Amino acid sequence: MSVPNVLKSRRFVTAVVGLVVILLSAATPALEEEFQTIATSVVIIVGVLVGGYSAEDVQTAKHPPTS
């Protein structure tokens, strides 16, 4: 059984992990006061990672690795 390409994507996995962290922190009463900070931090980190992956893909497309 093959894994769909979207599940192999680092962007997708990063976004799912970020969503899980946000949902878990929203569901944890002890983190209620800090939820805005956690959510903002997770969104920024996920955005930076996805942007980095995109820049890496552009660079790889322009200059394919030589073997």
CHARMM-style PDB file with segment names, atoms N, HN, CA, C and O in Angstrom:
ATOM      1  N   MET     1       0.853  -1.178   0.000  1.00  0.00      PROA
ATOM      2  CA  MET     1       0.000   0.000   0.000  1.00  0.00      PROA
ATOM      3  C   MET     1       0.900   1.243   0.000  1.00  0.00      PROA
ATOM      4  O   MET     1       1.744   1.411   0.880  1.00  0.00      PROA
ATOM      5  N   SER     2       0.711   2.083  -0.973  1.00  0.00      PROA
ATOM      6  HN  SER     2       0.026   1.946  -1.688  1.00  0.00      PROA
ATOM      7  CA  SER     2       1.564   3.261  -1.092  1.00  0.00      PROA
ATOM      8  C   SER     2       0.975   4.441  -0.317  1.00  0.00      PROA
ATOM      9  O   SER     2      -0.239   4.559  -0.147  1.00  0.00      PROA
ATOM     10  N   VAL     3       1.862   5.293   0.136  1.00  0.00      PROA
ATOM     11  HN  VAL     3       2.848   5.197  -0.002  1.00  0.00      PROA
ATOM     12  CA  VAL     3       1.463   6.497   0.873  1.00  0.00      PROA
ATOM     13  C   VAL     3       1.240   7.619  -0.135  1.00  0.00      PROA
ATOM     14  O   VAL     3       2.095   7.849  -0.991  1.00  0.00      PROA
ATOM     15  N   PRO     4       0.104   8.328  -0.052  1.00  0.00      PROA
ATOM     16  CA  PRO     4      -0.121   9.440  -0.978  1.00  0.00      PROA
ATOM     17  C   PRO     4       0.996  10.482  -0.859  1.00  0.00      PROA
ATOM     18  O   PRO     4       1.567  10.680   0.213  1.00  0.00      PROA
ATOM     19  N   ASN     5       1.292  11.138  -1.974  1.00  0.00      PROA
ATOM     20  HN  ASN     5       0.828  10.977  -2.845  1.00  0.00      PROA
ATOM     21  CA  ASN     5       2.374  12.124  -1.997  1.00  0.00      PROA
ATOM     22  C   ASN     5       2.184  13.241  -0.985  1.00  0.00      PROA
ATOM     23  O   ASN     5       3.161  13.747  -0.433  1.00  0.00      PROA
ATOM     24  N   VAL     6       0.942  13.633  -0.733  1.00  0.00      PROA
ATOM     25  HN  VAL     6       0.148  13.222  -1.182  1.00  0.00      PROA
ATOM     26  CA  VAL     6       0.715  14.742   0.204  1.00  0.00      PROA
ATOM     27  C   VAL     6       1.199  14.372   1.611  1.00  0.00      PROA
ATOM     28  O   VAL     6       1.653  15.241   2.357  1.00  0.00      PROA
ATOM     29  N   LEU     7       1.105  13.099   1.974  1.00  0.00      PROA
ATOM     30  HN  LEU     7       0.736  12.394   1.369  1.00  0.00      PROA
ATOM     31  CA  LEU     7       1.549  12.683   3.303  1.00  0.00      PROA
ATOM     32  C   LEU     7       3.072  12.632   3.407  1.00  0.00      PROA
ATOM     33  O   LEU     7       3.618  12.604   4.510  1.00  0.00      PROA
ATOM     34  N   LYS     8       3.756  12.619   2.268  1.00  0.00      PROA
ATOM     35  HN  LYS     8       3.312  12.641   1.372  1.00  0.00      PROA
ATOM     36  CA  LYS     8       5.215  12.639   2.259  1.00  0.00      PROA
ATOM     37  C   LYS     8       5.761  14.063   2.273  1.00  0.00      PROA
ATOM     38  O   LYS     8       6.962  14.268   2.449  1.00  0.00      PROA
ATOM     39  N   SER     9       4.894  15.031   2.091  1.00  0.00      PROA
ATOM     40  HN  SER     9       3.918  14.865   1.948  1.00  0.00      PROA
ATOM     41  CA  SER     9       5.304  16.429   2.004  1.00  0.00      PROA
ATOM     42  C   SER     9       5.707  16.974   3.374  1.00  0.00      PROA
ATOM     43  O   SER     9       4.964  16.837   4.346  1.00  0.00      PROA
ATOM     44  N   ARG    10       6.884  17.591   3.443  1.00  0.00      PROA
ATOM     45  HN  ARG    10       7.488  17.702   2.654  1.00  0.00      PROA
ATOM     46  CA  ARG    10       7.327  18.198   4.710  1.00  0.00      PROA
ATOM     47  C   ARG    10       6.418  19.362   5.082  1.00  0.00      PROA
ATOM     48  O   ARG    10       6.185  19.608   6.266  1.00  0.00      PROA
ATOM     49  N   ARG    11       5.904  20.078   4.092  1.00  0.00      PROA
ATOM     50  HN  ARG    11       6.094  19.878   3.131  1.00  0.00      PROA
ATOM     51  CA  ARG    11       4.992  21.197   4.377  1.00  0.00      PROA
ATOM     52  C   ARG    11       3.727  20.688   5.069  1.00  0.00      PROA
ATOM     53  O   ARG    11       3.281  21.263   6.063  1.00  0.00      PROA
ATOM     54  N   PHE    12       3.153  19.604   4.536  1.00  0.00      PROA
ATOM     55  HN  PHE    12       3.515  19.138   3.729  1.00  0.00      PROA
ATOM     56  CA  PHE    12       1.927  19.042   5.098  1.00  0.00      PROA
ATOM     57  C   PHE    12       2.155  18.542   6.518  1.00  0.00      PROA
ATOM     58  O   PHE    12       1.371  18.833   7.421  1.00  0.00      PROA
ATOM     59  N   VAL    13       3.227  17.793   6.709  1.00  0.00      PROA
ATOM     60  HN  VAL    13       3.864  17.556   5.976  1.00  0.00      PROA
ATOM     61  CA  VAL    13       3.530  17.243   8.039  1.00  0.00      PROA
ATOM     62  C   VAL    13       3.756  18.374   9.037  1.00  0.00      PROA
ATOM     63  O   VAL    13       3.287  18.295  10.173  1.00  0.00      PROA
ATOM     64  N   THR    14       4.462  19.417   8.636  1.00  0.00      PROA
ATOM     65  HN  THR    14       4.843  19.481   7.714  1.00  0.00      PROA
ATOM     66  CA  THR    14       4.708  20.561   9.513  1.00  0.00      PROA
ATOM     67  C   THR    14       3.396  21.241   9.893  1.00  0.00      PROA
ATOM     68  O   THR    14       3.189  21.594  11.054  1.00  0.00      PROA
ATOM     69  N   ALA    15       2.516  21.422   8.921  1.00  0.00      PROA
ATOM     70  HN  ALA    15       2.685  21.135   7.977  1.00  0.00      PROA
ATOM     71  CA  ALA    15       1.230  22.057   9.196  1.00  0.00      PROA
ATOM     72  C   ALA    15       0.375  21.210  10.133  1.00  0.00      PROA
ATOM     73  O   ALA    15      -0.287  21.744  11.024  1.00  0.00      PROA
ATOM     74  N   VAL    16       0.385  19.898   9.937  1.00  0.00      PROA
ATOM     75  HN  VAL    16       0.922  19.465   9.214  1.00  0.00      PROA
ATOM     76  CA  VAL    16      -0.402  19.007  10.805  1.00  0.00      PROA
ATOM     77  C   VAL    16       0.140  19.032  12.229  1.00  0.00      PROA
ATOM     78  O   VAL    16      -0.631  19.097  13.187  1.00  0.00      PROA
ATOM     79  N   VAL    17       1.458  18.981  12.373  1.00  0.00      PROA
ATOM     80  HN  VAL    17       2.085  18.929  11.595  1.00  0.00      PROA
ATOM     81  CA  VAL    17       2.047  19.037  13.718  1.00  0.00      PROA
ATOM     82  C   VAL    17       1.695  20.363  14.391  1.00  0.00      PROA
ATOM     83  O   VAL    17       1.350  20.383  15.573  1.00  0.00      PROA
ATOM     84  N   GLY    18       1.778  21.459  13.658  1.00  0.00      PROA
ATOM     85  HN  GLY    18       2.058  21.443  12.698  1.00  0.00      PROA
ATOM     86  CA  GLY    18       1.401  22.760  14.211  1.00  0.00      PROA
ATOM     87  C   GLY    18      -0.053  22.790  14.648  1.00  0.00      PROA
ATOM     88  O   GLY    18      -0.373  23.317  15.713  1.00  0.00      PROA
ATOM     89  N   LEU    19      -0.936  22.226  13.828  1.00  0.00      PROA
ATOM     90  HN  LEU    19      -0.676  21.798  12.963  1.00  0.00      PROA
ATOM     91  CA  LEU    19      -2.357  22.176  14.177  1.00  0.00      PROA
ATOM     92  C   LEU    19      -2.590  21.347  15.431  1.00  0.00      PROA
ATOM     93  O   LEU    19      -3.374  21.736  16.297  1.00  0.00      PROA
ATOM     94  N   VAL    20      -1.915  20.211  15.534  1.00  0.00      PROA
ATOM     95  HN  VAL    20      -1.278  19.896  14.831  1.00  0.00      PROA
ATOM     96  CA  VAL    20      -2.056  19.355  16.717  1.00  0.00      PROA
ATOM     97  C   VAL    20      -1.586  20.090  17.971  1.00  0.00      PROA
ATOM     98  O   VAL    20      -2.240  20.022  19.012  1.00  0.00      PROA
ATOM     99  N   VAL    21      -0.458  20.791  17.878  1.00  0.00      PROA
ATOM    100  HN  VAL    21       0.073  20.846  17.033  1.00  0.00      PROA
ATOM    101  CA  VAL    21       0.051  21.539  19.035  1.00  0.00      PROA
ATOM    102  C   VAL    21      -0.953  22.613  19.454  1.00  0.00      PROA
ATOM    103  O   VAL    21      -1.215  22.790  20.644  1.00  0.00      PROA
ATOM    104  N   ILE    22      -1.509  23.323  18.484  1.00  0.00      PROA
ATOM    105  HN  ILE    22      -1.296  23.179  17.518  1.00  0.00      PROA
ATOM    106  CA  ILE    22      -2.493  24.366  18.808  1.00  0.00      PROA
ATOM    107  C   ILE    22      -3.740  23.757  19.442  1.00  0.00      PROA
ATOM    108  O   ILE    22      -4.256  24.284  20.427  1.00  0.00      PROA
ATOM    109  N   LEU    23      -4.227  22.649  18.879  1.00  0.00      PROA
ATOM    110  HN  LEU    23      -3.808  22.221  18.079  1.00  0.00      PROA
ATOM    111  CA  LEU    23      -5.431  22.013  19.436  1.00  0.00      PROA
ATOM    112  C   LEU    23      -5.180  21.473  20.841  1.00  0.00      PROA
ATOM    113  O   LEU    23      -6.031  21.614  21.720  1.00  0.00      PROA
ATOM    114  N   LEU    24      -4.026  20.860  21.057  1.00  0.00      PROA
ATOM    115  HN  LEU    24      -3.335  20.745  20.343  1.00  0.00      PROA
ATOM    116  CA  LEU    24      -3.713  20.345  22.398  1.00  0.00      PROA
ATOM    117  C   LEU    24      -3.566  21.474  23.412  1.00  0.00      PROA
ATOM    118  O   LEU    24      -4.016  21.352  24.552  1.00  0.00      PROA
ATOM    119  N   SER    25      -2.944  22.562  23.002  1.00  0.00      PROA
ATOM    120  HN  SER    25      -2.578  22.661  22.077  1.00  0.00      PROA
ATOM    121  CA  SER    25      -2.799  23.674  23.947  1.00  0.00      PROA
ATOM    122  C   SER    25      -4.141  24.351  24.207  1.00  0.00      PROA
ATOM    123  O   SER    25      -4.359  24.878  25.298  1.00  0.00      PROA
ATOM    124  N   ALA    26      -5.033  24.348  23.240  1.00  0.00      PROA
ATOM    125  HN  ALA    26      -4.857  23.920  22.353  1.00  0.00      PROA
ATOM    126  CA  ALA    26      -6.370  24.922  23.451  1.00  0.00      PROA
ATOM    127  C   ALA    26      -7.206  24.036  24.379  1.00  0.00      PROA
ATOM    128  O   ALA    26      -8.060  24.529  25.116  1.00  0.00      PROA
ATOM    129  N   ALA    27      -6.953  22.734  24.336  1.00  0.00      PROA
ATOM    130  HN  ALA    27      -6.259  22.333  23.737  1.00  0.00      PROA
ATOM    131  CA  ALA    27      -7.727  21.796  25.150  1.00  0.00      PROA
ATOM    132  C   ALA    27      -7.167  21.618  26.559  1.00  0.00      PROA
ATOM    133  O   ALA    27      -7.785  20.951  27.388  1.00  0.00      PROA
ATOM    134  N   THR    28      -6.020  22.199  26.835  1.00  0.00      PROA
ATOM    135  HN  THR    28      -5.518  22.740  26.161  1.00  0.00      PROA
ATOM    136  CA  THR    28      -5.390  22.056  28.149  1.00  0.00      PROA
ATOM    137  C   THR    28      -5.714  23.278  29.003  1.00  0.00      PROA
ATOM    138  O   THR    28      -5.246  24.381  28.720  1.00  0.00      PROA
ATOM    139  N   PRO    29      -6.515  23.080  30.048  1.00  0.00      PROA
ATOM    140  CA  PRO    29      -6.921  24.225  30.871  1.00  0.00      PROA
ATOM    141  C   PRO    29      -5.747  24.983  31.504  1.00  0.00      PROA
ATOM    142  O   PRO    29      -5.826  26.198  31.690  1.00  0.00      PROA
ATOM    143  N   ALA    30      -4.680  24.290  31.829  1.00  0.00      PROA
ATOM    144  HN  ALA    30      -4.616  23.303  31.678  1.00  0.00      PROA
ATOM    145  CA  ALA    30      -3.539  24.953  32.465  1.00  0.00      PROA
ATOM    146  C   ALA    30      -2.856  25.944  31.526  1.00  0.00      PROA
ATOM    147  O   ALA    30      -2.155  26.849  31.978  1.00  0.00      PROA
ATOM    148  N   LEU    31      -3.056  25.776  30.233  1.00  0.00      PROA
ATOM    149  HN  LEU    31      -3.625  25.040  29.865  1.00  0.00      PROA
ATOM    150  CA  LEU    31      -2.415  26.654  29.253  1.00  0.00      PROA
ATOM    151  C   LEU    31      -3.354  27.743  28.738  1.00  0.00      PROA
ATOM    152  O   LEU    31      -3.016  28.461  27.797  1.00  0.00      PROA
ATOM    153  N   GLU    32      -4.514  27.867  29.343  1.00  0.00      PROA
ATOM    154  HN  GLU    32      -4.789  27.284  30.108  1.00  0.00      PROA
ATOM    155  CA  GLU    32      -5.523  28.810  28.862  1.00  0.00      PROA
ATOM    156  C   GLU    32      -5.005  30.249  28.790  1.00  0.00      PROA
ATOM    157  O   GLU    32      -5.275  30.966  27.827  1.00  0.00      PROA
ATOM    158  N   GLU    33      -4.265  30.657  29.808  1.00  0.00      PROA
ATOM    159  HN  GLU    33      -4.045  30.074  30.590  1.00  0.00      PROA
ATOM    160  CA  GLU    33      -3.767  32.032  29.840  1.00  0.00      PROA
ATOM    161  C   GLU    33      -2.687  32.280  28.793  1.00  0.00      PROA
ATOM    162  O   GLU    33      -2.521  33.405  28.323  1.00  0.00      PROA
ATOM    163  N   GLU    34      -1.968  31.254  28.434  1.00  0.00      PROA
ATOM    164  HN  GLU    34      -2.102  30.339  28.815  1.00  0.00      PROA
ATOM    165  CA  GLU    34      -0.854  31.388  27.489  1.00  0.00      PROA
ATOM    166  C   GLU    34      -1.216  30.958  26.070  1.00  0.00      PROA
ATOM    167  O   GLU    34      -0.344  30.911  25.202  1.00  0.00      PROA
ATOM    168  N   PHE    35      -2.484  30.644  25.822  1.00  0.00      PROA
ATOM    169  HN  PHE    35      -3.192  30.682  26.527  1.00  0.00      PROA
ATOM    170  CA  PHE    35      -2.867  30.105  24.516  1.00  0.00      PROA
ATOM    171  C   PHE    35      -2.540  31.053  23.366  1.00  0.00      PROA
ATOM    172  O   PHE    35      -2.035  30.611  22.334  1.00  0.00      PROA
ATOM    173  N   GLN    36      -2.814  32.330  23.524  1.00  0.00      PROA
ATOM    174  HN  GLN    36      -3.224  32.688  24.363  1.00  0.00      PROA
ATOM    175  CA  GLN    36      -2.545  33.286  22.441  1.00  0.00      PROA
ATOM    176  C   GLN    36      -1.066  33.304  22.085  1.00  0.00      PROA
ATOM    177  O   GLN    36      -0.706  33.346  20.908  1.00  0.00      PROA
ATOM    178  N   THR    37      -0.223  33.273  23.086  1.00  0.00      PROA
ATOM    179  HN  THR    37      -0.516  33.239  24.041  1.00  0.00      PROA
ATOM    180  CA  THR    37       1.229  33.276  22.848  1.00  0.00      PROA
ATOM    181  C   THR    37       1.664  31.990  22.159  1.00  0.00      PROA
ATOM    182  O   THR    37       2.457  32.018  21.218  1.00  0.00      PROA
ATOM    183  N   ILE    38       1.142  30.866  22.631  1.00  0.00      PROA
ATOM    184  HN  ILE    38       0.498  30.843  23.396  1.00  0.00      PROA
ATOM    185  CA  ILE    38       1.491  29.572  22.036  1.00  0.00      PROA
ATOM    186  C   ILE    38       1.020  29.514  20.591  1.00  0.00      PROA
ATOM    187  O   ILE    38       1.781  29.123  19.705  1.00  0.00      PROA
ATOM    188  N   ALA    39      -0.218  29.898  20.348  1.00  0.00      PROA
ATOM    189  HN  ALA    39      -0.836  30.216  21.068  1.00  0.00      PROA
ATOM    190  CA  ALA    39      -0.771  29.840  18.996  1.00  0.00      PROA
ATOM    191  C   ALA    39       0.012  30.743  18.040  1.00  0.00      PROA
ATOM    192  O   ALA    39       0.327  30.341  16.920  1.00  0.00      PROA
ATOM    193  N   THR    40       0.318  31.940  18.475  1.00  0.00      PROA
ATOM    194  HN  THR    40       0.062  32.266  19.385  1.00  0.00      PROA
ATOM    195  CA  THR    40       1.085  32.863  17.640  1.00  0.00      PROA
ATOM    196  C   THR    40       2.468  32.299  17.338  1.00  0.00      PROA
ATOM    197  O   THR    40       2.934  32.356  16.200  1.00  0.00      PROA
ATOM    198  N   SER    41       3.115  31.760  18.353  1.00  0.00      PROA
ATOM    199  HN  SER    41       2.737  31.714  19.278  1.00  0.00      PROA
ATOM    200  CA  SER    41       4.453  31.184  18.170  1.00  0.00      PROA
ATOM    201  C   SER    41       4.424  30.012  17.195  1.00  0.00      PROA
ATOM    202  O   SER    41       5.290  29.906  16.327  1.00  0.00      PROA
ATOM    203  N   VAL    42       3.439  29.138  17.332  1.00  0.00      PROA
ATOM    204  HN  VAL    42       2.735  29.224  18.037  1.00  0.00      PROA
ATOM    205  CA  VAL    42       3.339  27.973  16.450  1.00  0.00      PROA
ATOM    206  C   VAL    42       3.089  28.419  15.014  1.00  0.00      PROA
ATOM    207  O   VAL    42       3.693  27.877  14.088  1.00  0.00      PROA
ATOM    208  N   VAL    43       2.214  29.390  14.815  1.00  0.00      PROA
ATOM    209  HN  VAL    43       1.724  29.830  15.567  1.00  0.00      PROA
ATOM    210  CA  VAL    43       1.927  29.878  13.461  1.00  0.00      PROA
ATOM    211  C   VAL    43       3.186  30.478  12.835  1.00  0.00      PROA
ATOM    212  O   VAL    43       3.456  30.249  11.656  1.00  0.00      PROA
ATOM    213  N   ILE    44       3.944  31.228  13.597  1.00  0.00      PROA
ATOM    214  HN  ILE    44       3.724  31.414  14.554  1.00  0.00      PROA
ATOM    215  CA  ILE    44       5.171  31.831  13.072  1.00  0.00      PROA
ATOM    216  C   ILE    44       6.192  30.749  12.722  1.00  0.00      PROA
ATOM    217  O   ILE    44       6.795  30.793  11.650  1.00  0.00      PROA
ATOM    218  N   ILE    45       6.390  29.784  13.610  1.00  0.00      PROA
ATOM    219  HN  ILE    45       5.901  29.748  14.482  1.00  0.00      PROA
ATOM    220  CA  ILE    45       7.360  28.714  13.364  1.00  0.00      PROA
ATOM    221  C   ILE    45       6.969  27.892  12.145  1.00  0.00      PROA
ATOM    222  O   ILE    45       7.814  27.588  11.302  1.00  0.00      PROA
ATOM    223  N   VAL    46       5.686  27.528  12.047  1.00  0.00      PROA
ATOM    224  HN  VAL    46       5.000  27.775  12.731  1.00  0.00      PROA
ATOM    225  CA  VAL    46       5.225  26.751  10.891  1.00  0.00      PROA
ATOM    226  C   VAL    46       5.393  27.567   9.612  1.00  0.00      PROA
ATOM    227  O   VAL    46       5.816  27.032   8.587  1.00  0.00      PROA
ATOM    228  N   GLY    47       5.071  28.833   9.661  1.00  0.00      PROA
ATOM    229  HN  GLY    47       4.727  29.269  10.493  1.00  0.00      PROA
ATOM    230  CA  GLY    47       5.230  29.682   8.484  1.00  0.00      PROA
ATOM    231  C   GLY    47       6.671  29.779   8.021  1.00  0.00      PROA
ATOM    232  O   GLY    47       6.953  29.715   6.825  1.00  0.00      PROA
ATOM    233  N   VAL    48       7.583  29.934   8.975  1.00  0.00      PROA
ATOM    234  HN  VAL    48       7.354  29.986   9.947  1.00  0.00      PROA
ATOM    235  CA  VAL    48       9.005  30.015   8.630  1.00  0.00      PROA
ATOM    236  C   VAL    48       9.490  28.689   8.039  1.00  0.00      PROA
ATOM    237  O   VAL    48      10.223  28.685   7.050  1.00  0.00      PROA
ATOM    238  N   LEU    49       9.089  27.578   8.631  1.00  0.00      PROA
ATOM    239  HN  LEU    49       8.493  27.581   9.435  1.00  0.00      PROA
ATOM    240  CA  LEU    49       9.505  26.278   8.106  1.00  0.00      PROA
ATOM    241  C   LEU    49       8.965  26.037   6.699  1.00  0.00      PROA
ATOM    242  O   LEU    49       9.705  25.605   5.815  1.00  0.00      PROA
ATOM    243  N   VAL    50       7.683  26.312   6.489  1.00  0.00      PROA
ATOM    244  HN  VAL    50       7.082  26.663   7.207  1.00  0.00      PROA
ATOM    245  CA  VAL    50       7.085  26.104   5.168  1.00  0.00      PROA
ATOM    246  C   VAL    50       7.747  27.024   4.140  1.00  0.00      PROA
ATOM    247  O   VAL    50       8.013  26.607   3.013  1.00  0.00      PROA
ATOM    248  N   GLY    51       8.010  28.259   4.522  1.00  0.00      PROA
ATOM    249  HN  GLY    51       7.795  28.599   5.438  1.00  0.00      PROA
ATOM    250  CA  GLY    51       8.707  29.179   3.626  1.00  0.00      PROA
ATOM    251  C   GLY    51      10.109  28.691   3.299  1.00  0.00      PROA
ATOM    252  O   GLY    51      10.558  28.799   2.158  1.00  0.00      PROA
ATOM    253  N   GLY    52      10.793  28.159   4.286  1.00  0.00      PROA
ATOM    254  HN  GLY    52      10.428  28.071   5.213  1.00  0.00      PROA
ATOM    255  CA  GLY    52      12.130  27.606   4.068  1.00  0.00      PROA
ATOM    256  C   GLY    52      12.097  26.406   3.142  1.00  0.00      PROA
ATOM    257  O   GLY    52      12.953  26.271   2.268  1.00  0.00      PROA
ATOM    258  N   TYR    53      11.113  25.530   3.327  1.00  0.00      PROA
ATOM    259  HN  TYR    53      10.418  25.640   4.038  1.00  0.00      PROA
ATOM    260  CA  TYR    53      10.965  24.375   2.438  1.00  0.00      PROA
ATOM    261  C   TYR    53      10.700  24.835   1.008  1.00  0.00      PROA
ATOM    262  O   TYR    53      11.233  24.259   0.060  1.00  0.00      PROA
ATOM    263  N   SER    54       9.884  25.863   0.853  1.00  0.00      PROA
ATOM    264  HN  SER    54       9.452  26.331   1.623  1.00  0.00      PROA
ATOM    265  CA  SER    54       9.573  26.375  -0.481  1.00  0.00      PROA
ATOM    266  C   SER    54      10.814  26.973  -1.139  1.00  0.00      PROA
ATOM    267  O   SER    54      11.074  26.731  -2.317  1.00  0.00      PROA
ATOM    268  N   ALA    55      11.567  27.743  -0.386  1.00  0.00      PROA
ATOM    269  HN  ALA    55      11.356  27.939   0.572  1.00  0.00      PROA
ATOM    270  CA  ALA    55      12.795  28.332  -0.924  1.00  0.00      PROA
ATOM    271  C   ALA    55      13.788  27.237  -1.306  1.00  0.00      PROA
ATOM    272  O   ALA    55      14.461  27.334  -2.332  1.00  0.00      PROA
ATOM    273  N   GLU    56      13.876  26.214  -0.493  1.00  0.00      PROA
ATOM    274  HN  GLU    56      13.330  26.135   0.341  1.00  0.00      PROA
ATOM    275  CA  GLU    56      14.756  25.087  -0.785  1.00  0.00      PROA
ATOM    276  C   GLU    56      14.328  24.384  -2.079  1.00  0.00      PROA
ATOM    277  O   GLU    56      15.170  24.016  -2.898  1.00  0.00      PROA
ATOM    278  N   ASP    57      13.022  24.201  -2.256  1.00  0.00      PROA
ATOM    279  HN  ASP    57      12.338  24.500  -1.591  1.00  0.00      PROA
ATOM    280  CA  ASP    57      12.510  23.565  -3.471  1.00  0.00      PROA
ATOM    281  C   ASP    57      12.809  24.405  -4.710  1.00  0.00      PROA
ATOM    282  O   ASP    57      13.156  23.860  -5.757  1.00  0.00      PROA
ATOM    283  N   VAL    58      12.677  25.716  -4.599  1.00  0.00      PROA
ATOM    284  HN  VAL    58      12.395  26.159  -3.748  1.00  0.00      PROA
ATOM    285  CA  VAL    58      12.995  26.599  -5.731  1.00  0.00      PROA
ATOM    286  C   VAL    58      14.476  26.480  -6.073  1.00  0.00      PROA
ATOM    287  O   VAL    58      14.840  26.369  -7.244  1.00  0.00      PROA
ATOM    288  N   GLN    59      15.320  26.502  -5.062  1.00  0.00      PROA
ATOM    289  HN  GLN    59      15.025  26.592  -4.111  1.00  0.00      PROA
ATOM    290  CA  GLN    59      16.761  26.387  -5.290  1.00  0.00      PROA
ATOM    291  C   GLN    59      17.102  25.053  -5.934  1.00  0.00      PROA
ATOM    292  O   GLN    59      17.926  25.000  -6.847  1.00  0.00      PROA
ATOM    293  N   THR    60      16.482  23.981  -5.475  1.00  0.00      PROA
ATOM    294  HN  THR    60      15.813  24.024  -4.733  1.00  0.00      PROA
ATOM    295  CA  THR    60      16.731  22.659  -6.044  1.00  0.00      PROA
ATOM    296  C   THR    60      16.256  22.585  -7.490  1.00  0.00      PROA
ATOM    297  O   THR    60      16.904  21.953  -8.324  1.00  0.00      PROA
ATOM    298  N   ALA    61      15.130  23.226  -7.793  1.00  0.00      PROA
ATOM    299  HN  ALA    61      14.603  23.740  -7.116  1.00  0.00      PROA
ATOM    300  CA  ALA    61      14.611  23.222  -9.155  1.00  0.00      PROA
ATOM    301  C   ALA    61      15.527  23.990 -10.100  1.00  0.00      PROA
ATOM    302  O   ALA    61      15.693  23.609 -11.259  1.00  0.00      PROA
ATOM    303  N   LYS    62      16.125  25.080  -9.598  1.00  0.00      PROA
ATOM    304  HN  LYS    62      15.990  25.389  -8.656  1.00  0.00      PROA
ATOM    305  CA  LYS    62      17.023  25.885 -10.435  1.00  0.00      PROA
ATOM    306  C   LYS    62      18.369  25.191 -10.650  1.00  0.00      PROA
ATOM    307  O   LYS    62      18.956  25.268 -11.729  1.00  0.00      PROA
ATOM    308  N   HSD    63      18.841  24.517  -9.613  1.00  0.00      PROA
ATOM    309  HN  HSD    63      18.364  24.455  -8.736  1.00  0.00      PROA
ATOM    310  CA  HSD    63      20.149  23.871  -9.672  1.00  0.00      PROA
ATOM    311  C   HSD    63      20.012  22.438  -9.164  1.00  0.00      PROA
ATOM    312  O   HSD    63      20.307  22.159  -8.002  1.00  0.00      PROA
ATOM    313  N   PRO    64      19.561  21.525 -10.037  1.00  0.00      PROA
ATOM    314  CA  PRO    64      19.400  20.128  -9.586  1.00  0.00      PROA
ATOM    315  C   PRO    64      20.728  19.543  -9.128  1.00  0.00      PROA
ATOM    316  O   PRO    64      21.780  19.854  -9.688  1.00  0.00      PROA
ATOM    317  N   PRO    65      20.676  18.698  -8.113  1.00  0.00      PROA
ATOM    318  CA  PRO    65      21.918  18.096  -7.616  1.00  0.00      PROA
ATOM    319  C   PRO    65      22.538  17.204  -8.696  1.00  0.00      PROA
ATOM    320  O   PRO    65      21.833  16.506  -9.424  1.00  0.00      PROA
ATOM    321  N   THR    66      23.836  17.242  -8.781  1.00  0.00      PROA
ATOM    322  HN  THR    66      24.410  17.809  -8.189  1.00  0.00      PROA
ATOM    323  CA  THR    66      24.535  16.403  -9.742  1.00  0.00      PROA
ATOM    324  C   THR    66      25.115  15.202  -9.015  1.00  0.00      PROA
ATOM    325  O   THR    66      25.713  15.329  -7.946  1.00  0.00      PROA
ATOM    326  N   SER    67      24.930  14.050  -9.608  1.00  0.00      PROA
ATOM    327  HN  SER    67      24.444  13.947 -10.476  1.00  0.00      PROA
ATOM    328  CA  SER    67      25.423  12.828  -8.971  1.00  0.00      PROA
ATOM    329  C   SER    67      26.546  12.235  -9.766  1.00  0.00      PROA
ATOM    330  OT1 SER    67      27.091  11.199  -9.386  1.00  0.00      PROA
TER     331      SER     67
END
